[in-house]
Amino acid sequence: MQAIHPETPNDRKVALVVGAGGVIGRNLIDYLLTLPDWDVIGVSRRGGESRDRLRHVAADLLDPADSREKLGSLSEVTHLFYAAYQDRPTWAELVAPNLAMLKNAVEAVEPAARNLKHVSLMQGYKVYGAHLGPFKTPARETDAPHMPPEFNVDQQNYLEERQKGKAWTWSAIRPSVVSGFALGNPMNLAMVIAVYASISKELGIPLRFPGKPGAYHTLMEMTDAGLLAKATVWAATDERCANQAFNIANGDLFRWNEMWPKIARYFELETAPPLPMPLEVVMADKEELWNRMTEKYGLAGHSYKEVSSWAFGDFVFSWDYDFFADGSKARRFGFHEYVDTEEMFMGIFDEFRRRKVIP
């Protein structure tokens, strides 16, 4: 493995990707490694396998001392990409751990990294109250904040204060629902759909939309993890984007009533009328079936827990209101990439099959 040296040449950039094991962090690392002038350090609780231009650090970001010990010597870091997340049962309980992890990461790295240029914060439409109920659409970066608690807002406020008088800048990236390849992630809608469809097929039943009736007909958008990675690096390296927030989505809108039959056709399934049913309940007893499918189809052997994100699926499929934001600010600042959402879904399902995650 090529070493990452503390004294990094001026033309090289070193990314510290915090949350390296998630769908966002993993795809960001993969993209950075396609760029010849970047080296990457991935941070997660479990660490990972290092390879050329990439090494992993295992750190408990909820522990300030462990964060300082593991990250405090990374003097070569030029860009900190923060995409970590800790789940909790209530919105209020999310604030303390998620704010603490960001603080511990920044305050461990900043004193050592004398050439730190940028801190990138991954957010989402929770900034606009999208998780609470019908919100103003299209949401814009200039929209007024909502009543707290909201950890995304607290994190941005912290960065804005911390950055005052410093040489580095920040950006806040706001994707819609993110889809890409990642296992064991609590927020992976493509995995929800793929496993739900595979089990439906195994049981010989049609693919029913399981969400609220109104959710089948509302306008939605999504964010491809690869597109998000490109936008994140763009905002972190284009001077025009300093200290700005950007909505990032695929660029098209869809309704589940059109997308769902296309997904069913991919899995060679019929559809039937939607039936509201919480996946977290109806899929709770399917582990034994999944284990039999793993053996029957020679799958890669991922546990049912690793491929289950049922609570997140229930969350997304409960949105019986329009869910989209205005992406024109990013275009005005120079980012013009887009992804066809139908092609995104089919591409991710293909990847799951190639890796033998699903039959």
Secondary structure, 3 states (H helix, E strand, C coil): CCCCCCCCCCCCEEEEEECCCCHHHHHHHHHHCCCCCEEEEEEECCCCCCECCEEEEECCCCCHHHHHHHHCCCCCCCEEEECCCCCCCCHHHHHHHHHHHHHHHHHHHCCCCCCCCEEEEECCHHHHCCCCCCCCCCECCCCCCCCCCCHHHHHHHHHHHHHCCCCCEEEEEEECEEECCCCCCCCCHHHHHHHHHHHHHHHCCCEECCCCHHHHCCCECEEEHHHHHHHHHHHHHCHHHCCEEEEECCCCCECHHHHHHHHHHHCCCCEECCCCCCHHHHCCCCHHHHHHHHHHCCCCCCCCCCCCCHHHHHHHCCCCCCECECCHHHHHHCCCCCCCHHHHHHHHHHHHHHCCCCC
